[in-house]
């Protein structure tokens, strides 16, 4: 065996040994796997590698508030967030996450840039939703969404970024807040959503999904 072949063999053996020492990237029960690796190898299946989900069934996480993501992952892990999509997809995935992994996952997605999207709603719905977002519905005692989520919908710590979120996902979550107790940490939102009509919900969701493209 010549020198070149011996060198190549040594390199291959070294690479194999290195791979054997690496934690399994998809092993969500392994505390040694970094949150960033989990984000790219596990979370990306639903939320996209950059946190920009292609399916309205799964929320966009790019640019999401770090504190909010930590709270939600902790809620899934503790089984305190019980909305159907939450326990169906997230209870098992979050069960073995360490506090460090949760923090790393939150930091990863908070640092990602939201992508421009195709506008999902009709112009009249977007206009009506903007009125609710910026001014609320005073005669029903409903405050402006902007008062907690910020004038551009980018969120603030425990209040999530909702700008650029899939409209269908926003409708689903507002309905959960309005009609169930499946998200007990969202007591403020339950009060806010209580008097919204389904049309109100669809309008504000259409506006928020379109905000980054306005």
C-alpha positions as CSV (number, residue, x, y, z in Angstrom):
1,X,0.0,0.0,0.0
2,X,1.6,3.3,-1.0
3,X,2.0,6.4,1.1
4,X,-1.0,8.2,-0.4
5,X,-3.4,5.3,0.4
6,X,-2.0,5.1,3.9
7,X,-2.6,8.8,4.5
8,X,-6.2,8.6,3.1
9,X,-6.9,5.6,5.3
10,X,-5.6,7.4,8.4
11,X,-7.8,10.4,7.6
12,X,-10.9,8.3,7.1
13,X,-10.3,6.4,10.4
14,X,-9.9,9.8,12.2
15,X,-13.1,11.1,10.7
16,X,-15.0,8.0,11.7
17,X,-13.7,8.2,15.3
18,X,-14.7,11.9,15.4
19,X,-18.2,11.1,14.2
20,X,-18.6,8.4,16.8
21,X,-17.8,10.9,19.5
22,X,-20.4,13.4,18.3
23,X,-23.8,13.4,20.0
24,X,-26.6,12.1,17.8
25,X,-28.0,15.3,16.4
26,X,-31.6,14.0,16.4
27,X,-31.5,12.5,19.9
28,X,-33.8,14.8,21.8
29,X,-33.2,12.8,25.0
30,X,-29.5,13.6,24.9
31,X,-28.6,16.6,27.1
32,X,-25.2,16.9,25.3
33,X,-26.9,17.9,22.0
34,X,-26.9,21.7,21.6
35,X,-30.0,23.7,21.2
36,X,-28.8,25.0,17.9
37,X,-28.3,21.4,16.6
38,X,-31.8,20.5,17.7
39,X,-33.1,23.5,16.0
40,X,-31.5,22.5,12.7
41,X,-32.1,18.8,12.9
42,X,-35.4,18.4,14.7
43,X,-37.4,21.7,15.0
44,X,-36.6,22.4,11.3
45,X,-38.9,19.6,10.2
46,X,-42.0,21.7,11.1
47,X,-40.7,25.2,11.7
48,X,-38.0,25.4,9.0
49,X,-34.3,25.6,9.4
50,X,-34.5,29.4,9.9
51,X,-37.7,29.4,11.8
52,X,-39.7,30.4,8.8
53,X,-42.4,27.7,8.6
54,X,-43.9,26.8,5.2
55,X,-47.0,25.3,6.7
56,X,-49.7,27.4,8.4
57,X,-50.1,24.5,10.9
58,X,-46.8,25.5,12.5
59,X,-45.9,28.9,13.7
60,X,-43.0,31.0,12.4
61,X,-40.3,31.3,15.0
62,X,-37.9,33.5,13.3
63,X,-37.4,36.7,15.2
64,X,-39.6,35.5,18.0
65,X,-39.1,37.0,21.5
66,X,-36.5,34.9,23.3
67,X,-38.3,35.1,26.7
68,X,-41.5,34.0,25.1
69,X,-40.0,30.9,23.4
70,X,-38.4,29.9,26.7
71,X,-41.8,30.2,28.4
72,X,-43.6,28.2,25.7
73,X,-41.1,25.4,25.6
74,X,-41.2,25.2,29.4
75,X,-45.0,25.1,29.3
76,X,-44.9,22.2,26.8
77,X,-42.4,20.4,28.9
78,X,-44.5,20.8,32.1
79,X,-47.7,19.9,30.2
80,X,-49.3,23.2,31.3
81,X,-49.9,24.2,27.7
82,X,-52.6,21.8,26.5
83,X,-54.0,23.1,23.2
84,X,-54.4,20.2,20.8
85,X,-51.5,21.1,18.5
86,X,-49.3,21.8,21.5
87,X,-49.6,18.4,23.2
88,X,-49.8,16.5,19.9
89,X,-46.5,17.8,18.5
90,X,-44.6,19.4,21.4
91,X,-45.1,17.4,24.6
92,X,-43.0,14.5,23.5
93,X,-40.3,16.6,21.8
94,X,-39.9,18.9,24.8
95,X,-40.1,16.2,27.5
96,X,-36.3,15.7,27.9
97,X,-35.1,19.2,27.0
98,X,-32.8,20.7,29.6
99,X,-33.0,24.3,30.7
100,X,-29.8,25.0,28.8
101,X,-31.2,23.5,25.6
102,X,-34.4,25.5,25.9
103,X,-32.4,28.7,26.3
104,X,-30.2,27.8,23.3
105,X,-33.3,27.0,21.2
106,X,-34.9,30.3,22.1
107,X,-31.7,32.3,21.3
108,X,-31.3,30.5,18.0
109,X,-34.8,31.4,16.7
110,X,-34.8,34.9,18.2
111,X,-31.6,35.6,16.1
112,X,-33.1,34.4,12.8
113,X,-34.6,36.9,10.3
114,X,-38.2,36.6,9.3
115,X,-38.8,36.1,5.6
116,X,-41.2,38.1,3.4
117,X,-44.3,36.0,2.7
118,X,-47.1,35.9,0.3
119,X,-50.0,38.0,1.7
120,X,-52.8,35.6,2.6
121,X,-55.7,37.9,3.4
122,X,-58.0,40.1,1.3
123,X,-57.4,43.9,1.3
124,X,-60.6,44.6,3.1
125,X,-59.9,42.1,5.9
126,X,-56.4,43.5,6.3
127,X,-57.8,47.1,6.6
128,X,-60.4,46.0,9.1
129,X,-57.7,44.1,11.1
130,X,-55.4,47.1,11.2
131,X,-58.2,49.1,12.9
132,X,-58.5,46.5,15.6
133,X,-54.7,46.1,16.0
134,X,-54.0,49.9,16.3
135,X,-57.3,51.0,18.0
136,X,-58.9,48.0,19.6
137,X,-62.7,47.9,19.8
138,X,-63.6,50.6,22.4
139,X,-67.3,49.8,22.7
140,X,-66.5,46.2,23.7
141,X,-63.6,47.2,26.0
142,X,-61.1,45.5,23.8
143,X,-57.6,47.2,23.9
144,X,-55.4,47.7,20.8
145,X,-53.2,44.6,20.1
146,X,-50.3,47.1,19.7
147,X,-50.5,48.1,23.3
148,X,-48.8,44.8,24.3
149,X,-47.3,43.4,21.1
150,X,-45.8,46.7,19.9
151,X,-46.7,49.1,17.1
152,X,-45.2,46.8,14.5
153,X,-46.3,43.5,16.2
154,X,-42.7,42.6,17.0
155,X,-43.6,41.6,20.6
156,X,-41.9,42.5,23.9
157,X,-40.4,39.9,26.2
158,X,-43.4,37.7,27.3
159,X,-45.6,39.2,24.6
160,X,-44.8,37.3,21.4
161,X,-44.0,38.6,18.0
162,X,-47.2,38.2,15.9
163,X,-46.2,40.2,12.8
164,X,-45.8,37.9,9.9
165,X,-47.3,34.9,11.6
166,X,-49.5,32.6,9.5
167,X,-53.1,33.9,9.5
168,X,-54.5,30.4,10.0
169,X,-52.3,29.8,13.0
170,X,-53.3,33.1,14.6
171,X,-57.0,32.3,14.1
172,X,-56.4,29.0,15.7
173,X,-54.7,30.4,18.8
174,X,-57.1,33.3,19.3
175,X,-59.9,30.8,19.2
176,X,-58.1,28.7,21.8
177,X,-57.7,31.7,24.1
178,X,-61.4,32.7,23.6
179,X,-63.1,29.3,24.0
180,X,-60.8,27.1,26.2
181,X,-58.5,27.1,29.2
182,X,-55.8,25.1,27.3
183,X,-53.3,27.9,27.6
184,X,-53.6,28.9,31.3
185,X,-50.6,31.3,31.1
186,X,-52.6,33.4,28.6
187,X,-55.2,34.8,31.0
188,X,-54.7,38.3,29.6
189,X,-55.4,37.0,26.1
190,X,-58.5,35.1,27.2
191,X,-60.0,38.3,28.5
192,X,-59.0,40.3,25.4
193,X,-60.3,37.6,23.0
194,X,-63.6,37.0,24.9
195,X,-65.6,39.6,23.0
196,X,-64.0,39.2,19.6
197,X,-66.3,37.8,16.8
198,X,-64.9,35.2,14.4
199,X,-64.8,37.9,11.8
200,X,-62.8,40.2,14.1
201,X,-60.3,37.3,14.6
202,X,-60.0,36.6,10.9
203,X,-59.5,40.3,10.2
204,X,-56.8,40.9,12.7
205,X,-55.0,37.7,11.7
206,X,-55.0,38.8,8.1
207,X,-53.5,42.1,9.0
208,X,-50.8,40.7,11.2
209,X,-49.7,38.1,8.6
210,X,-49.4,40.9,6.1
211,X,-47.6,43.5,8.3
212,X,-44.0,42.8,7.2
213,X,-45.1,43.2,3.6
214,X,-46.9,46.5,4.1
